[in-house]
Amino acid sequence: MDADKFLRQLKEQGFKLTGKRRAIVEILLEQNRYISAKELMEKLKAVYPHISVDTVYRNLNLLKEEKIIEESEFGEGGSRFRIRCSTDHHHHLVCLACGRTQTLHECPMDLMRYVPEDFQVVRHRFELLGYCPDCKTAAPH
């Protein structure tokens, strides 16, 4: 994918297309997996040696609010970020070690037998967290 597509989306919403935002989007596209803010910051420091933690998180929050990236909780490992997937409805298997994802094309909501009548579901998210074939031998048991 091309970073310009995502950056155009920001511009259309009235945001500046800064070099740091471009770098964040390009890094996330290149990685094509969930990465931590710390790992992102290490990669950004190669180009922006004095970048602050606040700047990284401020940009991550903006990109998340504008639906360019998505965030996933990794338990005690904290949050990790990746470029948002296509708009097609799907879910993921997520490796806790390397952050790679695999798409699940079937929706578990189809298997739900009970949602209270007084609860209106407006969206849902489903992730199975575990270890990919490359990482499972090193995974804690």
N, CA, C and O atoms as CSV, one atom per row, in Angstrom:
chain,resi,resn,atom,element,x,y,z
A,1,MET,N,N,0.837,-1.185,0.000
A,1,MET,CA,C,0.000,0.000,0.000
A,1,MET,C,C,0.876,1.241,0.000
A,1,MET,O,O,2.072,1.196,0.289
A,2,ASP,N,N,0.244,2.323,-0.329
A,2,ASP,CA,C,0.941,3.584,-0.467
A,2,ASP,C,C,0.556,4.532,0.671
A,2,ASP,O,O,-0.627,4.718,0.954
A,3,ALA,N,N,1.547,5.121,1.315
A,3,ALA,CA,C,1.315,6.053,2.417
A,3,ALA,C,C,0.481,7.247,1.972
A,3,ALA,O,O,-0.283,7.797,2.765
A,4,ASP,N,N,0.618,7.656,0.714
A,4,ASP,CA,C,-0.111,8.831,0.226
A,4,ASP,C,C,-1.622,8.671,0.354
A,4,ASP,O,O,-2.327,9.648,0.610
A,5,LYS,N,N,-2.122,7.465,0.181
A,5,LYS,CA,C,-3.562,7.208,0.318
A,5,LYS,C,C,-4.029,7.603,1.721
A,5,LYS,O,O,-5.047,8.278,1.870
A,6,PHE,N,N,-3.300,7.192,2.727
A,6,PHE,CA,C,-3.674,7.478,4.108
A,6,PHE,C,C,-3.456,8.948,4.449
A,6,PHE,O,O,-4.252,9.551,5.168
A,7,LEU,N,N,-2.389,9.510,3.936
A,7,LEU,CA,C,-2.092,10.911,4.213
A,7,LEU,C,C,-3.095,11.843,3.530
A,7,LEU,O,O,-3.418,12.901,4.070
A,8,ARG,N,N,-3.584,11.466,2.364
A,8,ARG,CA,C,-4.638,12.245,1.701
A,8,ARG,C,C,-5.880,12.290,2.572
A,8,ARG,O,O,-6.554,13.316,2.665
A,9,GLN,N,N,-6.173,11.168,3.206
A,9,GLN,CA,C,-7.329,11.090,4.101
A,9,GLN,C,C,-7.174,12.110,5.231
A,9,GLN,O,O,-8.140,12.784,5.589
A,10,LEU,N,N,-5.984,12.226,5.790
A,10,LEU,CA,C,-5.736,13.222,6.836
A,10,LEU,C,C,-5.926,14.634,6.303
A,10,LEU,O,O,-6.568,15.471,6.938
A,11,LYS,N,N,-5.364,14.885,5.139
A,11,LYS,CA,C,-5.448,16.223,4.543
A,11,LYS,C,C,-6.906,16.603,4.291
A,11,LYS,O,O,-7.305,17.741,4.535
A,12,GLU,N,N,-7.695,15.654,3.805
A,12,GLU,CA,C,-9.114,15.914,3.538
A,12,GLU,C,C,-9.863,16.273,4.819
A,12,GLU,O,O,-10.883,16.962,4.770
A,13,GLN,N,N,-9.367,15.814,5.958
A,13,GLN,CA,C,-9.990,16.131,7.243
A,13,GLN,C,C,-9.427,17.427,7.840
A,13,GLN,O,O,-9.815,17.833,8.936
A,14,GLY,N,N,-8.506,18.073,7.106
A,14,GLY,CA,C,-7.987,19.370,7.541
A,14,GLY,C,C,-6.712,19.303,8.360
A,14,GLY,O,O,-6.320,20.305,8.958
A,15,PHE,N,N,-6.052,18.154,8.408
A,15,PHE,CA,C,-4.820,18.013,9.178
A,15,PHE,C,C,-3.601,18.236,8.296
A,15,PHE,O,O,-3.636,17.967,7.095
A,16,LYS,N,N,-2.527,18.728,8.896
A,16,LYS,CA,C,-1.273,18.934,8.173
A,16,LYS,C,C,-0.610,17.590,7.887
A,16,LYS,O,O,-0.720,16.644,8.667
A,17,LEU,N,N,0.069,17.532,6.768
A,17,LEU,CA,C,0.791,16.319,6.384
A,17,LEU,C,C,2.254,16.492,6.794
A,17,LEU,O,O,3.096,16.834,5.964
A,18,THR,N,N,2.550,16.261,8.050
A,18,THR,CA,C,3.899,16.453,8.556
A,18,THR,C,C,4.795,15.278,8.185
A,18,THR,O,O,4.316,14.183,7.889
A,19,GLY,N,N,6.075,15.517,8.206
A,19,GLY,CA,C,7.047,14.457,7.943
A,19,GLY,C,C,6.957,13.343,8.953
A,19,GLY,O,O,7.130,12.174,8.608
A,20,LYS,N,N,6.689,13.688,10.202
A,20,LYS,CA,C,6.585,12.668,11.246
A,20,LYS,C,C,5.367,11.785,11.019
A,20,LYS,O,O,5.439,10.571,11.210
A,21,ARG,N,N,4.258,12.377,10.617
A,21,ARG,CA,C,3.065,11.570,10.329
A,21,ARG,C,C,3.325,10.648,9.150
A,21,ARG,O,O,2.944,9.478,9.167
A,22,ARG,N,N,3.983,11.188,8.120
A,22,ARG,CA,C,4.324,10.358,6.955
A,22,ARG,C,C,5.221,9.200,7.399
A,22,ARG,O,O,5.005,8.056,6.998
A,23,ALA,N,N,6.216,9.495,8.220
A,23,ALA,CA,C,7.148,8.461,8.673
A,23,ALA,C,C,6.422,7.376,9.475
A,23,ALA,O,O,6.700,6.189,9.304
A,24,ILE,N,N,5.500,7.779,10.344
A,24,ILE,CA,C,4.748,6.802,11.139
A,24,ILE,C,C,3.943,5.887,10.224
A,24,ILE,O,O,3.973,4.666,10.377
A,25,VAL,N,N,3.227,6.475,9.278
A,25,VAL,CA,C,2.418,5.670,8.350
A,25,VAL,C,C,3.310,4.746,7.531
A,25,VAL,O,O,2.984,3.572,7.352
A,26,GLU,N,N,4.429,5.259,7.034
A,26,GLU,CA,C,5.333,4.426,6.232
A,26,GLU,C,C,5.909,3.274,7.044
A,26,GLU,O,O,6.005,2.154,6.542
A,27,ILE,N,N,6.293,3.531,8.290
A,27,ILE,CA,C,6.833,2.467,9.148
A,27,ILE,C,C,5.769,1.402,9.389
A,27,ILE,O,O,6.052,0.208,9.290
A,28,LEU,N,N,4.546,1.826,9.706
A,28,LEU,CA,C,3.486,0.855,9.965
A,28,LEU,C,C,3.138,0.053,8.715
A,28,LEU,O,O,2.847,-1.140,8.803
A,29,LEU,N,N,3.167,0.695,7.565
A,29,LEU,CA,C,2.933,-0.039,6.316
A,29,LEU,C,C,4.051,-1.050,6.063
A,29,LEU,O,O,3.793,-2.190,5.675
A,30,GLU,N,N,5.279,-0.625,6.285
A,30,GLU,CA,C,6.440,-1.491,6.062
A,30,GLU,C,C,6.417,-2.692,7.005
A,30,GLU,O,O,6.727,-3.809,6.593
A,31,GLN,N,N,6.053,-2.469,8.256
A,31,GLN,CA,C,6.043,-3.548,9.247
A,31,GLN,C,C,4.911,-4.538,9.008
A,31,GLN,O,O,5.083,-5.741,9.202
A,32,ASN,N,N,3.743,-4.028,8.585
A,32,ASN,CA,C,2.588,-4.874,8.284
A,32,ASN,C,C,2.255,-5.838,9.427
A,32,ASN,O,O,1.968,-7.013,9.201
A,33,ARG,N,N,2.298,-5.322,10.639
A,33,ARG,CA,C,1.986,-6.093,11.846
A,33,ARG,C,C,1.746,-5.093,12.965
A,33,ARG,O,O,1.968,-3.895,12.792
A,34,TYR,N,N,1.296,-5.583,14.109
A,34,TYR,CA,C,1.163,-4.717,15.272
A,34,TYR,C,C,2.549,-4.444,15.852
A,34,TYR,O,O,3.336,-5.370,16.051
A,35,ILE,N,N,2.846,-3.166,16.123
A,35,ILE,CA,C,4.097,-2.825,16.799
A,35,ILE,C,C,3.799,-1.868,17.945
A,35,ILE,O,O,2.814,-1.130,17.915
A,36,SER,N,N,4.646,-1.892,18.932
A,36,SER,CA,C,4.464,-1.027,20.101
A,36,SER,C,C,4.905,0.400,19.776
A,36,SER,O,O,5.648,0.637,18.824
A,37,ALA,N,N,4.434,1.334,20.581
A,37,ALA,CA,C,4.856,2.730,20.427
A,37,ALA,C,C,6.361,2.838,20.659
A,37,ALA,O,O,7.039,3.645,20.023
A,38,LYS,N,N,6.874,2.024,21.571
A,38,LYS,CA,C,8.317,2.043,21.846
A,38,LYS,C,C,9.112,1.612,20.603
A,38,LYS,O,O,10.094,2.256,20.237
A,39,GLU,N,N,8.685,0.534,19.969
A,39,GLU,CA,C,9.369,0.059,18.765
A,39,GLU,C,C,9.243,1.091,17.646
A,39,GLU,O,O,10.201,1.341,16.914
A,40,LEU,N,N,8.064,1.686,17.518
A,40,LEU,CA,C,7.861,2.733,16.518
A,40,LEU,C,C,8.797,3.906,16.776
A,40,LEU,O,O,9.412,4.439,15.852
A,41,MET,N,N,8.899,4.300,18.032
A,41,MET,CA,C,9.756,5.426,18.394
A,41,MET,C,C,11.223,5.135,18.054
A,41,MET,O,O,11.932,6.013,17.563
A,42,GLU,N,N,11.669,3.918,18.312
A,42,GLU,CA,C,13.051,3.547,17.977
A,42,GLU,C,C,13.306,3.695,16.480
A,42,GLU,O,O,14.369,4.157,16.066
A,43,LYS,N,N,12.329,3.301,15.679
A,43,LYS,CA,C,12.482,3.415,14.230
A,43,LYS,C,C,12.441,4.883,13.789
A,43,LYS,O,O,13.170,5.281,12.881
A,44,LEU,N,N,11.594,5.677,14.429
A,44,LEU,CA,C,11.495,7.105,14.099
A,44,LEU,C,C,12.765,7.862,14.459
A,44,LEU,O,O,13.137,8.816,13.776
A,45,LYS,N,N,13.430,7.439,15.529
A,45,LYS,CA,C,14.645,8.142,15.977
A,45,LYS,C,C,15.767,8.093,14.945
A,45,LYS,O,O,16.682,8.914,14.991
A,46,ALA,N,N,15.708,7.148,14.022
A,46,ALA,CA,C,16.712,7.097,12.952
A,46,ALA,C,C,16.620,8.339,12.072
A,46,ALA,O,O,17.623,8.803,11.530
A,47,VAL,N,N,15.406,8.872,11.936
A,47,VAL,CA,C,15.183,10.057,11.098
A,47,VAL,C,C,14.994,11.312,11.947
A,47,VAL,O,O,15.435,12.399,11.576
A,48,TYR,N,N,14.337,11.148,13.083
A,48,TYR,CA,C,14.048,12.260,13.994
A,48,TYR,C,C,14.657,11.934,15.363
A,48,TYR,O,O,13.944,11.474,16.254
A,49,PRO,N,N,15.962,12.165,15.544
A,49,PRO,CA,C,16.642,11.755,16.779
A,49,PRO,C,C,16.089,12.386,18.054
A,49,PRO,O,O,16.268,11.830,19.137
A,50,HIS,N,N,15.426,13.526,17.950
A,50,HIS,CA,C,14.929,14.213,19.147
A,50,HIS,C,C,13.420,14.132,19.290
A,50,HIS,O,O,12.824,14.920,20.023
A,51,ILE,N,N,12.792,13.183,18.593
A,51,ILE,CA,C,11.334,13.052,18.676
A,51,ILE,C,C,10.936,12.680,20.100
A,51,ILE,O,O,11.605,11.874,20.747
A,52,SER,N,N,9.849,13.266,20.584
A,52,SER,CA,C,9.409,13.014,21.956
A,52,SER,C,C,8.331,11.930,22.010
A,52,SER,O,O,7.646,11.655,21.025
A,53,VAL,N,N,8.208,11.339,23.170
A,53,VAL,CA,C,7.166,10.336,23.407
A,53,VAL,C,C,5.800,10.977,23.186
A,53,VAL,O,O,4.910,10.363,22.598
A,54,ASP,N,N,5.634,12.216,23.659
A,54,ASP,CA,C,4.359,12.919,23.482
A,54,ASP,C,C,3.996,13.058,22.009
A,54,ASP,O,O,2.844,12.847,21.630
A,55,THR,N,N,4.970,13.410,21.180
A,55,THR,CA,C,4.721,13.568,19.749
A,55,THR,C,C,4.278,12.251,19.133
A,55,THR,O,O,3.342,12.225,18.333
A,56,VAL,N,N,4.933,11.165,19.493
A,56,VAL,CA,C,4.566,9.851,18.950
A,56,VAL,C,C,3.141,9.498,19.361
A,56,VAL,O,O,2.333,9.120,18.512
A,57,TYR,N,N,2.820,9.613,20.643
A,57,TYR,CA,C,1.477,9.251,21.103
A,57,TYR,C,C,0.407,10.196,20.565
A,57,TYR,O,O,-0.697,9.752,20.249
A,58,ARG,N,N,0.706,11.469,20.457
A,58,ARG,CA,C,-0.252,12.426,19.907
A,58,ARG,C,C,-0.599,12.047,18.459
A,58,ARG,O,O,-1.766,12.068,18.067
A,59,ASN,N,N,0.426,11.704,17.677
A,59,ASN,CA,C,0.197,11.302,16.290
A,59,ASN,C,C,-0.507,9.952,16.197
A,59,ASN,O,O,-1.373,9.768,15.342
A,60,LEU,N,N,-0.151,9.016,17.055
A,60,LEU,CA,C,-0.844,7.724,17.061
A,60,LEU,C,C,-2.326,7.915,17.382
A,60,LEU,O,O,-3.186,7.303,16.748
A,61,ASN,N,N,-2.622,8.764,18.366
A,61,ASN,CA,C,-4.022,9.006,18.726
A,61,ASN,C,C,-4.790,9.658,17.581
A,61,ASN,O,O,-5.932,9.290,17.309
A,62,LEU,N,N,-4.166,10.623,16.911
A,62,LEU,CA,C,-4.808,11.256,15.768
A,62,LEU,C,C,-5.081,10.238,14.658
A,62,LEU,O,O,-6.182,10.192,14.110
A,63,LEU,N,N,-4.078,9.428,14.333
A,63,LEU,CA,C,-4.232,8.428,13.276
A,63,LEU,C,C,-5.294,7.392,13.643
A,63,LEU,O,O,-6.005,6.887,12.774
A,64,LYS,N,N,-5.394,7.079,14.936
A,64,LYS,CA,C,-6.419,6.143,15.395
A,64,LYS,C,C,-7.808,6.778,15.285
A,64,LYS,O,O,-8.745,6.142,14.803
A,65,GLU,N,N,-7.940,8.030,15.732
A,65,GLU,CA,C,-9.225,8.729,15.646
A,65,GLU,C,C,-9.697,8.878,14.208
A,65,GLU,O,O,-10.897,8.826,13.935
A,66,GLU,N,N,-8.761,9.062,13.294
A,66,GLU,CA,C,-9.105,9.222,11.878
A,66,GLU,C,C,-9.219,7.881,11.157
A,66,GLU,O,O,-9.355,7.828,9.934
A,67,LYS,N,N,-9.162,6.792,11.940
A,67,LYS,CA,C,-9.352,5.423,11.423
A,67,LYS,C,C,-8.325,5.027,10.365
A,67,LYS,O,O,-8.635,4.298,9.422
A,68,ILE,N,N,-7.101,5.517,10.535
A,68,ILE,CA,C,-6.004,5.143,9.655
A,68,ILE,C,C,-5.236,3.976,10.262
A,68,ILE,O,O,-4.726,3.113,9.548
A,69,ILE,N,N,-5.162,3.962,11.587
A,69,ILE,CA,C,-4.517,2.844,12.276
A,69,ILE,C,C,-5.495,2.237,13.267
A,69,ILE,O,O,-6.520,2.835,13.594
A,70,GLU,N,N,-5.169,1.049,13.739
A,70,GLU,CA,C,-5.951,0.420,14.794
A,70,GLU,C,C,-5.017,0.033,15.923
A,70,GLU,O,O,-3.823,-0.186,15.718
A,71,GLU,N,N,-5.576,-0.047,17.107
A,71,GLU,CA,C,-4.827,-0.366,18.316
A,71,GLU,C,C,-5.366,-1.657,18.893
A,71,GLU,O,O,-6.571,-1.904,18.860
A,72,SER,N,N,-4.485,-2.471,19.416
A,72,SER,CA,C,-4.892,-3.701,20.078
A,72,SER,C,C,-4.142,-3.819,21.396
A,72,SER,O,O,-2.958,-3.493,21.478
A,73,GLU,N,N,-4.833,-4.284,22.420
A,73,GLU,CA,C,-4.232,-4.489,23.734
A,73,GLU,C,C,-3.510,-5.825,23.757
A,73,GLU,O,O,-4.049,-6.838,23.310
A,74,PHE,N,N,-2.302,-5.828,24.273
A,74,PHE,CA,C,-1.511,-7.046,24.368
A,74,PHE,C,C,-1.231,-7.375,25.826
A,74,PHE,O,O,-0.117,-7.764,26.177
A,75,GLY,N,N,-2.238,-7.218,26.673
A,75,GLY,CA,C,-2.090,-7.516,28.088
A,75,GLY,C,C,-1.013,-6.662,28.716
A,75,GLY,O,O,-0.982,-5.447,28.517
A,76,GLU,N,N,-0.130,-7.289,29.474
A,76,GLU,CA,C,0.940,-6.551,30.142
A,76,GLU,C,C,1.942,-5.971,29.162
A,76,GLU,O,O,2.735,-5.102,29.526
A,77,GLY,N,N,1.913,-6.442,27.920
A,77,GLY,CA,C,2.787,-5.904,26.885
A,77,GLY,C,C,2.309,-4.563,26.365
A,77,GLY,O,O,2.967,-3.956,25.520
A,78,GLY,N,N,1.160,-4.087,26.864
A,78,GLY,CA,C,0.632,-2.797,26.449
A,78,GLY,C,C,-0.040,-2.849,25.091
A,78,GLY,O,O,-0.308,-3.920,24.545
A,79,SER,N,N,-0.301,-1.681,24.566
A,79,SER,CA,C,-0.957,-1.558,23.266
A,79,SER,C,C,0.053,-1.638,22.142
A,79,SER,O,O,1.224,-1.292,22.303
A,80,ARG,N,N,-0.423,-2.100,21.005
A,80,ARG,CA,C,0.369,-2.080,19.778
A,80,ARG,C,C,-0.525,-1.532,18.665
A,80,ARG,O,O,-1.751,-1.541,18.767
A,81,PHE,N,N,0.114,-1.061,17.616
A,81,PHE,CA,C,-0.585,-0.367,16.550
A,81,PHE,C,C,-0.232,-0.942,15.191
A,81,PHE,O,O,0.859,-1.479,14.999
A,82,ARG,N,N,-1.161,-0.829,14.246
A,82,ARG,CA,C,-0.914,-1.232,12.870
A,82,ARG,C,C,-1.828,-0.426,11.958
A,82,ARG,O,O,-2.802,0.178,12.408
A,83,ILE,N,N,-1.503,-0.426,10.685
A,83,ILE,CA,C,-2.371,0.221,9.707
A,83,ILE,C,C,-3.704,-0.515,9.713
A,83,ILE,O,O,-3.754,-1.745,9.747
A,84,ARG,N,N,-4.767,0.253,9.680
A,84,ARG,CA,C,-6.112,-0.331,9.684
A,84,ARG,C,C,-6.316,-1.176,8.430
A,84,ARG,O,O,-5.886,-0.813,7.336
A,85,CYS,N,N,-6.963,-2.277,8.613
A,85,CYS,CA,C,-7.260,-3.169,7.496
A,85,CYS,C,C,-8.300,-2.543,6.587
A,85,CYS,O,O,-8.849,-1.480,6.876
A,86,SER,N,N,-8.553,-3.216,5.497
A,86,SER,CA,C,-9.592,-2.767,4.572
A,86,SER,C,C,-10.921,-2.680,5.316
A,86,SER,O,O,-11.048,-3.151,6.446
A,87,THR,N,N,-11.884,-2.083,4.678
A,87,THR,CA,C,-13.191,-1.929,5.301
A,87,THR,C,C,-14.014,-3.213,5.268
A,87,THR,O,O,-15.094,-3.262,5.857
A,88,ASP,N,N,-13.527,-4.250,4.592
A,88,ASP,CA,C,-14.245,-5.520,4.581
A,88,ASP,C,C,-14.315,-6.065,6.001
A,88,ASP,O,O,-13.336,-6.012,6.745
A,89,HIS,N,N,-15.456,-6.578,6.364
A,89,HIS,CA,C,-15.662,-7.098,7.718
A,89,HIS,C,C,-14.871,-8.398,7.903
A,89,HIS,O,O,-15.072,-9.370,7.175
A,90,HIS,N,N,-13.980,-8.397,8.880
A,90,HIS,CA,C,-13.221,-9.600,9.203
A,90,HIS,C,C,-12.594,-9.462,10.589
A,90,HIS,O,O,-12.668,-8.404,11.214
A,91,HIS,N,N,-11.988,-10.526,11.048
A,91,HIS,CA,C,-11.363,-10.566,12.366
A,91,HIS,C,C,-9.972,-11.170,12.235
A,91,HIS,O,O,-9.569,-11.569,11.142
A,92,HIS,N,N,-9.227,-11.243,13.351
A,92,HIS,CA,C,-7.812,-11.646,13.265
A,92,HIS,C,C,-7.387,-12.691,14.285
A,92,HIS,O,O,-7.947,-12.815,15.374
A,93,LEU,N,N,-6.371,-13.432,13.876
A,93,LEU,CA,C,-5.515,-14.183,14.781
A,93,LEU,C,C,-4.291,-13.282,14.931
A,93,LEU,O,O,-3.746,-12.818,13.929
A,94,VAL,N,N,-3.851,-13.026,16.160
A,94,VAL,CA,C,-2.745,-12.095,16.391
A,94,VAL,C,C,-1.659,-12.793,17.198
A,94,VAL,O,O,-1.931,-13.353,18.260
A,95,CYS,N,N,-0.422,-12.759,16.692
A,95,CYS,CA,C,0.701,-13.344,17.417
A,95,CYS,C,C,1.160,-12.385,18.502
A,95,CYS,O,O,1.480,-11.228,18.227
A,96,LEU,N,N,1.191,-12.874,19.738
A,96,LEU,CA,C,1.613,-12.062,20.877
A,96,LEU,C,C,3.102,-11.749,20.855
A,96,LEU,O,O,3.538,-10.768,21.457
A,97,ALA,N,N,3.882,-12.568,20.171
A,97,ALA,CA,C,5.332,-12.356,20.142
A,97,ALA,C,C,5.744,-11.363,19.062
A,97,ALA,O,O,6.400,-10.363,19.354
A,98,CYS,N,N,5.369,-11.630,17.832
A,98,CYS,CA,C,5.852,-10.792,16.727
A,98,CYS,C,C,4.835,-9.777,16.232
A,98,CYS,O,O,5.201,-8.860,15.497
A,99,GLY,N,N,3.564,-9.912,16.613
A,99,GLY,CA,C,2.541,-8.955,16.218
A,99,GLY,C,C,1.917,-9.202,14.859
A,99,GLY,O,O,1.036,-8.452,14.439
A,100,ARG,N,N,2.362,-10.253,14.157
A,100,ARG,CA,C,1.767,-10.540,12.848
A,100,ARG,C,C,0.316,-10.961,13.019
A,100,ARG,O,O,-0.070,-11.511,14.050
A,101,THR,N,N,-0.482,-10.693,11.989
A,101,THR,CA,C,-1.888,-11.059,12.031
A,101,THR,C,C,-2.238,-11.975,10.873
A,101,THR,O,O,-1.592,-11.976,9.825
A,102,GLN,N,N,-3.267,-12.742,11.096
A,102,GLN,CA,C,-3.836,-13.590,10.054
A,102,GLN,C,C,-5.339,-13.320,10.065
A,102,GLN,O,O,-5.945,-13.228,11.132
A,103,THR,N,N,-5.924,-13.195,8.915
A,103,THR,CA,C,-7.340,-12.851,8.805
A,103,THR,C,C,-8.232,-14.063,9.031
A,103,THR,O,O,-7.974,-15.152,8.518
A,104,LEU,N,N,-9.295,-13.846,9.816
A,104,LEU,CA,C,-10.376,-14.814,9.970
A,104,LEU,C,C,-11.527,-14.284,9.128
A,104,LEU,O,O,-11.983,-13.162,9.351
A,105,HIS,N,N,-11.998,-15.050,8.186
A,105,HIS,CA,C,-13.043,-14.549,7.293
A,105,HIS,C,C,-14.445,-14.833,7.805
A,105,HIS,O,O,-15.408,-14.245,7.313
A,106,GLU,N,N,-14.579,-15.713,8.772
A,106,GLU,CA,C,-15.891,-15.977,9.345
A,106,GLU,C,C,-16.066,-15.123,10.582
A,106,GLU,O,O,-15.106,-14.865,11.308
A,107,CYS,N,N,-17.266,-14.692,10.818
A,107,CYS,CA,C,-17.552,-13.801,11.940
A,107,CYS,C,C,-18.145,-14.578,13.114
A,107,CYS,O,O,-19.153,-15.267,12.951
A,108,PRO,N,N,-17.533,-14.475,14.290
A,108,PRO,CA,C,-18.069,-15.181,15.454
A,108,PRO,C,C,-19.433,-14.653,15.905
A,108,PRO,O,O,-20.154,-15.341,16.628
A,109,MET,N,N,-19.789,-13.440,15.485
A,109,MET,CA,C,-21.112,-12.911,15.846
A,109,MET,C,C,-22.216,-13.781,15.252
A,109,MET,O,O,-23.315,-13.863,15.801
A,110,ASP,N,N,-21.919,-14.427,14.131
A,110,ASP,CA,C,-22.903,-15.312,13.517
A,110,ASP,C,C,-23.209,-16.509,14.411
A,110,ASP,O,O,-24.261,-17.133,14.273
A,111,LEU,N,N,-22.298,-16.834,15.326
A,111,LEU,CA,C,-22.471,-17.973,16.223
A,111,LEU,C,C,-23.102,-17.583,17.561
A,111,LEU,O,O,-23.466,-18.454,18.350
A,112,MET,N,N,-23.233,-16.287,17.818
A,112,MET,CA,C,-23.798,-15.823,19.082
A,112,MET,C,C,-25.261,-16.245,19.165
A,112,MET,O,O,-26.054,-15.975,18.264
A,113,ARG,N,N,-25.593,-16.903,20.248
A,113,ARG,CA,C,-26.962,-17.357,20.419
A,113,ARG,C,C,-27.804,-16.329,21.182
A,113,ARG,O,O,-29.028,-16.298,21.058
A,114,TYR,N,N,-27.127,-15.489,21.973
A,114,TYR,CA,C,-27.901,-14.599,22.827
A,114,TYR,C,C,-27.213,-13.238,22.953
A,114,TYR,O,O,-26.058,-13.145,23.369
A,115,VAL,N,N,-27.926,-12.218,22.597
A,115,VAL,CA,C,-27.564,-10.842,22.912
A,115,VAL,C,C,-28.829,-10.256,23.525
A,115,VAL,O,O,-29.898,-10.326,22.918
A,116,PRO,N,N,-28.724,-9.682,24.716
A,116,PRO,CA,C,-29.942,-9.148,25.360
A,116,PRO,C,C,-30.703,-8.202,24.424
A,116,PRO,O,O,-30.107,-7.407,23.697
A,117,GLU,N,N,-32.031,-8.309,24.464
A,117,GLU,CA,C,-32.869,-7.497,23.586
A,117,GLU,C,C,-32.661,-6.003,23.788
A,117,GLU,O,O,-32.810,-5.219,22.851
A,118,ASP,N,N,-32.317,-5.610,25.007
A,118,ASP,CA,C,-32.173,-4.178,25.301
A,118,ASP,C,C,-30.763,-3.650,25.008
A,118,ASP,O,O,-30.447,-2.505,25.331
A,119,PHE,N,N,-29.926,-4.482,24.402
A,119,PHE,CA,C,-28.564,-4.064,24.059
A,119,PHE,C,C,-28.444,-3.952,22.552
A,119,PHE,O,O,-28.697,-4.913,21.825
A,120,GLN,N,N,-28.055,-2.766,22.083
A,120,GLN,CA,C,-27.894,-2.544,20.643
A,120,GLN,C,C,-26.421,-2.635,20.281
A,120,GLN,O,O,-25.628,-1.796,20.710
A,121,VAL,N,N,-26.042,-3.634,19.502
A,121,VAL,CA,C,-24.665,-3.793,19.038
A,121,VAL,C,C,-24.458,-2.850,17.860
A,121,VAL,O,O,-25.182,-2.924,16.867
A,122,VAL,N,N,-23.468,-1.961,17.969
A,122,VAL,CA,C,-23.179,-1.046,16.867
A,122,VAL,C,C,-21.909,-1.428,16.127
A,122,VAL,O,O,-21.744,-1.079,14.958
A,123,ARG,N,N,-21.024,-2.128,16.785
A,123,ARG,CA,C,-19.842,-2.688,16.140
A,123,ARG,C,C,-19.254,-3.722,17.088
A,123,ARG,O,O,-19.592,-3.763,18.271
A,124,HIS,N,N,-18.388,-4.539,16.563
A,124,HIS,CA,C,-17.715,-5.527,17.400
A,124,HIS,C,C,-16.336,-5.792,16.835
A,124,HIS,O,O,-16.024,-5.458,15.693
A,125,ARG,N,N,-15.529,-6.403,17.675
A,125,ARG,CA,C,-14.162,-6.711,17.292
A,125,ARG,C,C,-13.814,-8.051,17.923
A,125,ARG,O,O,-14.136,-8.306,19.084
A,126,PHE,N,N,-13.169,-8.886,17.164
A,126,PHE,CA,C,-12.836,-10.213,17.658
A,126,PHE,C,C,-11.411,-10.538,17.260
A,126,PHE,O,O,-11.065,-10.508,16.079
A,127,GLU,N,N,-10.584,-10.850,18.251
A,127,GLU,CA,C,-9.194,-11.246,17.997
A,127,GLU,C,C,-8.872,-12.466,18.842
A,127,GLU,O,O,-9.233,-12.535,20.017
A,128,LEU,N,N,-8.199,-13.415,18.238
A,128,LEU,CA,C,-7.656,-14.541,18.980
A,128,LEU,C,C,-6.171,-14.258,19.147
A,128,LEU,O,O,-5.460,-14.072,18.160
A,129,LEU,N,N,-5.700,-14.224,20.380
A,129,LEU,CA,C,-4.303,-13.934,20.665
A,129,LEU,C,C,-3.577,-15.228,20.979
A,129,LEU,O,O,-4.063,-16.049,21.757
A,130,GLY,N,N,-2.422,-15.408,20.378
A,130,GLY,CA,C,-1.637,-16.611,20.585
A,130,GLY,C,C,-0.285,-16.467,19.926
A,130,GLY,O,O,0.278,-15.373,19.886
A,131,TYR,N,N,0.243,-17.569,19.408
A,131,TYR,CA,C,1.579,-17.554,18.813
A,131,TYR,C,C,1.538,-18.178,17.417
A,131,TYR,O,O,0.975,-19.253,17.213
A,132,CYS,N,N,2.144,-17.478,16.473
A,132,CYS,CA,C,2.222,-17.969,15.088
A,132,CYS,C,C,3.198,-19.153,15.040
A,132,CYS,O,O,3.923,-19.388,16.006
A,133,PRO,N,N,3.224,-19.897,13.936
A,133,PRO,CA,C,4.126,-21.043,13.826
A,133,PRO,C,C,5.612,-20.687,14.059
A,133,PRO,O,O,6.361,-21.490,14.616
A,134,ASP,N,N,6.027,-19.494,13.636
A,134,ASP,CA,C,7.427,-19.097,13.820
A,134,ASP,C,C,7.751,-18.795,15.273
A,134,ASP,O,O,8.900,-18.946,15.688
A,135,CYS,N,N,6.772,-18.376,16.051
A,135,CYS,CA,C,7.028,-17.938,17.426
A,135,CYS,C,C,6.611,-18.946,18.492
A,135,CYS,O,O,7.020,-18.814,19.646
A,136,LYS,N,N,5.811,-19.945,18.141
A,136,LYS,CA,C,5.257,-20.813,19.192
A,136,LYS,C,C,6.291,-21.673,19.899
A,136,LYS,O,O,6.057,-22.088,21.035
A,137,THR,N,N,7.413,-21.952,19.277
A,137,THR,CA,C,8.436,-22.749,19.979
A,137,THR,C,C,9.104,-21.946,21.087
A,137,THR,O,O,9.600,-22.520,22.057
A,138,ALA,N,N,9.120,-20.630,20.953
A,138,ALA,CA,C,9.716,-19.778,21.981
A,138,ALA,C,C,8.681,-19.261,22.973
A,138,ALA,O,O,9.029,-18.567,23.928
A,139,ALA,N,N,7.403,-19.595,22.752
A,139,ALA,CA,C,6.326,-19.090,23.597
A,139,ALA,C,C,6.383,-19.723,24.982
A,139,ALA,O,O,6.758,-20.887,25.122
A,140,PRO,N,N,6.009,-18.952,26.011
A,140,PRO,CA,C,5.937,-19.539,27.368
A,140,PRO,C,C,4.794,-20.545,27.429
A,140,PRO,O,O,3.737,-20.331,26.836
A,141,HIS,N,N,5.006,-21.624,28.136
A,141,HIS,CA,C,3.954,-22.663,28.231
A,141,HIS,C,C,3.340,-22.674,29.586
A,141,HIS,O,O,2.443,-23.475,29.852
